[in-house]
Structures are given as C-alpha cells and as structure tokens.
Amino acid sequence: MKKSTGQDRTATAAWRPQTRAVRAGTWRSEHGETSEALFLTSGYTYDSAQIVADRFAGEAEGMVYSRMQNPTTQMLEERIAALEGAEACRVQATGMAAMSAAILSHLSAGDHIVAGKAAFGSCRWIVDSLLPRFGIEGTTIDARDNRAWEEAIRPNTKMFFFETPANPTMDVVDLRHVCALARAHGITTLVDNAFATPALQRPLELGADIVAYSATKLMDGQGRVLAGALCASEPWITDVLMPFQRNTGPILAPFNAWVVLKGLETLDLRARRQSDNALEVARFLEGRGVEVLYPGLPSHPQHELAMSQMVAAGPIFSLFMADRAQAMALLDALELIDISNNIGDSKSLMCHPATTTHHNMGAEGRAEAGVTDGMLRLNVGLEDPLDLIEDLDQALGRIGR
C-alpha cells in the first residue's frame, strides 16, 4: 500500500480541517480504491527472516502484528492527528481504554494527579479508586476555579486531568490558564475533549499536552462501534504511551477503526448542525421555565469562556426536574427522543446520570460532582429541532410542567 498523493505531513498540514477530515491518512493499494481498505488481519508475512528481524528491532518500517500496527487503524490515527493538529495519535479499544492508558502510562507510584471533580463516572473511579491501589495520590477540585488548580499542586504533581465541557454538569475549564499553569510547573495536562472533538475545540492549540477521546461518541456519530484515541507529541506517544499499549493490549479492532474513519468524513457537518439544533432546543426549554445548563446559552455561567475556546457549544446539555421521580417521569413520557446513555449519536438521546453513567459514584460522590437526582442529560441529534421541541413539550405537559 502507499499513501495517496499529498499525504505527507507537510501537505496535510496545509489543508483546512474539513479537508483533513475527508482526506488525511488515506492509503491506497494497487487497486486504487476510493474508500479506505479494511484489513482484517492479526498478523503479517515477510519476504525473509532478516526483514522480520529488522522490523522487530525497529530498524525497518513495516507491519509486525496488529497489536502494534494495522493499516486501517494507522490510517485512522493519521487522520485524527491531522484533525487535532497533533504530531501523533494512537487509537484504543474504547474511550476509557484511552483515558486509563494515558494516566497509567504516565504516572508511577509516588506521583500525584489533580483532576476535575465533575467528570464521567468511570474517570472518577480511576482517580478515586484505581490509582490509590498503585500508590498514586489524587486530588479532585472544582475545575472551573483557576485558583484551585494552583492550590492543589504538590511537589510530586505530574498530571492535570479534566473534561471541558464536563460530563454531565457542562463545567467549562479555562484551557489557556490551566495549561499555562501546568507548563510553568512541569505538569502534563490530559484533556478529555469528547464532548467537542477537534471540529469544535482544539485543546493542543490552547496549550494542552495530551488530548483524549471516546471516539465512540461524535467521531463515529451513529452509535455503531466503541473506540478511543490519544493525541500528543511524537516523543510522548512513542516513549511513554507505546510501551504500555504494546504490552497491555488495549488495541482498536480494524473494523471499528474503519467505521470511525467513515464517521470522521461528516464530523464537521454533524457537530455544527447538532450544535445548532441543541441551541434551539435549549432555548425552548429555558423559555418553558426549565433550568438548563448549556455553554451555548448566555445563561450559562461560563458562556463567554466557552465561546472563546469553542467554535460551537456541541450537542449535549443538562436540564433539571424537581427530583428523581419527575426526571424519570419525563423520560417515560418521551415519544421521539430515546432513553439511552450514549452521546454524540445522530439520534437524540436522553438519560438520567444519577442512575446510569454516574450511578457507581454513590450519592456522596454524585453530590460532590454536582450530579443531582433531578438532572437529565440530553444529546440532541440531527432530527428537525421542531420535532424534538414538540416531543419535549408534550412530555413536559404530561408530567405537569
């Protein structure tokens, strides 16, 4: 296989983001296929014993085993890196595989991590429950508070970890300030950018060191496969991440990589349209007297900050009912919007975080993170927003709101 014309890094860097989403990282075989080829193979053959020896020694380029390289997954890595403006990218089996690989490959016993307390439940579990078992200390803070980051730094602090916007509280972190603070203290920043993707926010340009993704979400965009990705400098990917990934094996399957490759072709279109739809639906709910947390609304306490570092606010927001019973009743009254804990899908989905994505945090952990019993999380899809508004209007009416 060879890369199609213009696929060297210099040429790709000259392209605009929408072009990179469609063209970057394209390899073609002698058949000249227009759609990326899917390589369903675990291993490879070699023309001689010396060739395989040289490849395993790192003295020759080429595939050795799909736990390390696969043409389809490598195409995806090159495309995501081009979209992110990163030197390198490695994809993982899931979003949580990406988060855990980034943290565990970088930290050792005796190190300290500072993390935003508003985060996906599994991310909090890593910081609160897993890392202490290996002698890694963790401090969780209100990531919106710039002073809190500085006050949490210890001599052994090695990483800042946060989501922006955060799941599901929609907290927004001041990327420029926090990343600059980390750099000044020799601390590595790990940013979960799944709610925005590089179509709407590019943390590396604002000073971040590592950007992590659940590519299951907007990058796929149609609820088909699980995938994760990490973008960073070439030395960090090669020297820090790869020994961990090669030997522990959180590798993305080629088929899943191929599906995400096709999803990236429409990422920019979907992310922007779903953001527009979300803003329209959020405005309706706010006008209907429902409390809404959406960075795209002027009522969001960090609206101006969000709009200074995001192209658009994304498809996801939180809304609040009086209590758990009323939140459950609203879910049950929906006719068009599906009850589901996924996000980033082209279909509109709603869930109750306290009993789904953040259930394992316990009542005390949820209260600390701001996940209340009346909170609902809505992923706005590609349907006509007026149909979504009508569905929400009738559901609110049925529960007496």
N, C-alpha and C positions, 0 to 999 in steps of 0.2 A: 504494500500500500504506500501511497505517497500523499502528502498534503496537497490540496488543490492550490492553484496559482494564488499568490498573495497571502499565504497562511503563515509566513514567518512573523515573528513578534512585532517587528518594526512596521510592517504593512498593516497588521491588525490594529495596532495602536492608533493608526491614522483614521480608522473608521469611527463613525459615530455609534453610540450604544445600540440603537435599533439594528444597525447593520451587523454589529458583532453578535447580537442575539440570534441572527439567522445564519451567519456565515463563518464565524470564528470556530476554529478547531475542527474544520471539515477535512477528513481524509478520504481519498478515493482509491479504489482498486483499479486494476487494469480494465474493469468493465465500465468505469466512468459513471457510476450510479449517482443520481441527484440526491436521494435520501441517504443519510448515513447508514452504513452497513452495520448489521448486528452480528457480533462474533460470540456465539455460544460455545465457548471452549474453555476448559480448565487449564490445559497445557499446550505446549508448542513443540515442534520437532526442529532439528538442527541439521545442517549440512555436514558437520564434522564435530568430533569430540572437542576439538580446540575452540570452536565457536561457542559452544555452551559453556566451556570453562571460562572463556574470556568474558562472557556476559555475566556469569555469576560473580566473577571477580570485579565487575564494574569497569572493565577495560574495553568493552564493546557495547554498542547500543543494540537493543532488541528485546523481544519478549522472552521471559523465562517461565512465568507461572502467573495465572490470573489473580492470585492473591497479591501480586506486586504490580502487574500491568495487564491491561487488556485494551485492544484498540478502541473499542466502543466507549469504555469508561474513560480512557485517556482523552478522547475527543470531547467528552463532557467536561472534564477537568480544564482543558484548554479554553473551552467556551466560557465557563463560569469565571475563570481567571481574567479573561478579556473583558467580560462584562463588569467585573469588580474593579478592574484596574490593578490587579494583583500580579506579583511576579510568579506565583504558583498557586495551585489548588489541588487538593486531594479529596475525593468523594468517599463517603462511608455508607454503610448499610441503612442507617436511619439518621434522623436529626439528633437523637440522643446519643447515638454512637459518635457523632461528630463532637458534641459537647463534652462527653466523657473522655474521648481521645485527646482533645485539646488540653483539658485540665490534667489528666493523669500523665500525659507525656511530658508536660512542662514542670509539674510540681514534684517535690520529693518530701520525705519525712523531715519535719522541722520547718517547712515552709508555711506561709500564711497567705490566704486568699481573702479579698474583700469582695462581696457580692451584693447586688441589689436584692432587697428582701421581696420585692414584687417580681415574681418570676414564675415560669411554668413549674408545676408541682415536681416533676422529675428532676429539674435543675436544682431546685431547693433540696431535694433528697440527697443529691450528690454532695452539696456543700454541707448540709446539716448532719447527714448520717454516714455517707460512704467515706469521705475524706478523713474524718477523725479516726477511723479504724486503721488508717495508714500513717497516723502521726502528722497529718496536715491540718493546721488550725484554720478556722473560717470565721469571719465576721460578716453579718448581714446588716445593711444600712438602708436608709431611705435614699435611693439613688438619685432622687431629684435634688437633694441637698448637696451643693458643691462642697460646703464646709465639712459635711460628714465624711466624704472621701478622704480629705486630708487628715482629719482627726483619727481615722481608722488605720492609718499607715503605721506599721511597726518596722523595726529593722529587718525582719525576715519576710516582709510582704513581697511576694513575687508576681501576683496577678490581681487585676481588677476584672470582674466578670459581671456583665449586665445585659439586659434586653432594653431596646428602645425602638418603638413603644413596647411597654411591658405587657405580658400576658397574665391576667386579663384586665388589669387596672388601668392600662393605657398611660402609665407613667412615662414621661419623656426625660431622657438624660441629656445633659449638655455635653455633647460629644467633644467639642473643641476644648472645653475646660478640663474635663475629666481625663482625656487622653494626654493633654499637655502636662497635667499634674503627674500622671503616671510616668511619662517620659522623663520628667525632671528628677524623679526618684528611682529610675531604672526599673520600673514596674511594667510588666506586659499587660496590655489591655485585650480582653476577649469580648467581642460584641456579638450578641445574638441578633441578627438582622432579619429574621424570618418574616416578621410582620410587614416589612417594607420591601425587601430584596433590593438588588442594585438598580432596579428600574426606578425606585422612589427615594433611595438613600444609599450613599456610598461612604461608609464609615472610614475606610482607609484614607480617603481624601481629607478627612477631618482629624486624622492623627491616630486612628486605631492600629493595632499591630496584627490582630487576628480577627477575621470575621467568620462567624459560624452560621450554618443554615440547616434547617429542616427543609430540604428540597421537596419533601412530601407535600408541602403547602403550595404557595403561589408558583414556585418554579415548575412543578408538574401541573398544578392548577385544575385538575379534573378528577382528583381523588382516586388515582389508579395504582400508584406504587409508593413504597417507602424509600427515602433517600436522604442523605446528608452530605454536607460539604464544608470544607475549611479552606479559607483563602488567607495567604500570608506571604512573607518574604521567602525567596528560594532557600536561604540557609535554614530558616525555621522549619519549613516543610521537610527538607532533606535531612537535616541533622537532628531535629527534635521529634517531629511527628512520625517520620517514616520508620525508624527502628521500632517504635511502639506499634504502629499499624501493621507492619510486615509480620511481626511476631505474635500479635494478638488476634489479628484477622477480622476486624470489623469492615469487611470489604463490600462494596456495592456490586450487585449482580449486573452483568452486561445488559440484560433485558430491561431492568429498571433504569439503567443509565440511558438506554436508547429512548425510553419513554420520556424521561426528563429532557433529553436533547430536543425532542419534538415540542415539548411544552415551552421551552425557552424561546422558540420562534415567535410565540404570541404573548410572551410575558409582558412586554411593554404595553401592548394594546389592552390586555386584560387588567393589569394593575391600575392603569389610568382610568379605564371605564368603570371598574369596580369601585375605585375611589370616588368617582363622580356619583355613582349610584348610592354609595354609603353616605355621602354628604347629604344627598336629597332625602334619604330615609331618616337620617339622624335629625335633620331639620324638622321633618314631620313629627317625629316622636317628641322632640323638645317643645314644639308648638302644641302638642297634645297634652302637655303637662308632665311628661315622663322625664326623669333625670337621666341624662345621657353623658357618658364620658367618651368623647371623640376628639382627637387632636385637631381635626379639620374644622371644628366649631369654635367660634370666638369665646364661647362659654368655658372651654377647656382651660384650666389654669396655666397651662404651658403652650397655649396655641401659637404664640409668636415664636417661641423657641422651636417648636416642631416645624413650623413653616420656613424657618431659617435654615433647617438642615434636611428637609424632605421636599421632594417635588410635589407630592400629594400625600394625603394622610392615610391611604390604604383602605382596605375593605372591611376592617374589623373594628367594632366598638362595643362598649358595655352599656347596659341600661339597667335600671333598678326598679324592682317592685317593692312592695311594703315588707314582704317576708318570704320565706321559702314556699309556703303554701300558695301564695299568689304567683310567685315565679313559676312554679310547677303548673299551675292552672293556665297561665298564659301559653306555656309550651304545648299543653294538651289542646288548647283552642286553635292552634295554628292549622291552616289547611294547605297552604302552599309551601311555606318555609319548613324544612325538615329539621327534626331533632337529631343532632349529630355533634360529636365533639371534635370534628375536623375543622380546619380553617384553610383559607386560600382557594377553596373549590369554586368552580364557576357556578355552582348551585348555592343558593342561600341556605345557611345552616345556623341553628341556634342551640346553645347548651346552657346548663346550669353548672358553673365551675365548681361550686362547693360540693356537689355530689358526683362530679366526673373528674375533670382534669386536675383538680386540687383537693380531691377527697382525702388522699393519703397524708396530707399535711396535718390533719387533725384540726379541731376547732380553734385551738390556740394559735397554731401556725397560720391558719387562714386569716384570723383576726389581725395578726401582725402584718400580713402581706396586703391587707385591705380587701380580701375576698369575702364579701358578706353573703348571708343566706338569701338576700333578695336580689343578688346580682345575676344577670344573664349576659352571655357573650354572643354577639351576632356577627356572623360572616356574611356580608352582602355580596351576592353573586352577580351574574350577567343577565338576570331576568329584567324585564321592564320594571323600573323602580315603582311605577304607579301600581303594578300588581302586588308588589311587596307591601306597599303602603296600605293598599286595600285589605290585605291579609292581616297585617298588624292592627289596623283599625277595627276590623270585625272581632279579632281576638281580644283586644282591649275592652271592647264593648261587652263581650260575653262574660268577662270577669269583673265587670262593673267599674272599669277605669275610664 
